[in-house]
Amino acid sequence: MHIFFTLAAFMVVTPDLARAQTIPSILDALSASLGGFVVVGVALALVFFVWGMATFVLRAGNDSELVAARKRMLWGVIGLTLVVSVWGAVEVVRTLVGVPDISTCDKTQIDPATLKPVECI
């Protein structure tokens, strides 16, 4: 099952990386591809944490359930920390290298000289 997820992630990122020719364009492609993974990763980590918290509250009398609930909450927090840390590290490197944020690029601007849309750098 892990091979499937690794292969799926590789297939999503590979086309962006194939078009990238410079270090800034590689970081830009990684940043763009990582956006979807960050959303899914944060959502899964939060669901896992809330599931553990609900189990912890609802099964307060059963010691084995409490241990399992604590583990779920711990792994939810660890997963959330890892996802946010990787996303933050990519953003820091992207900023240090000088790659502009593609989410703030306004593609509706028109260059008055050529009457063509302004390219995002």
Buried (B, 14 or more C-beta within 10 A) or exposed (E): EEEEEEEEEEEEBEEBEEEBEEEBBBBBBBBEBBBEBBEEBBEBBBEBBEBBBEBBEEBEEEEEBBEBBBEBBEBBBEBBEEBBEBBEEBBEBBEEEEBEEBEEEEEEEEEEEEEEEEEEE
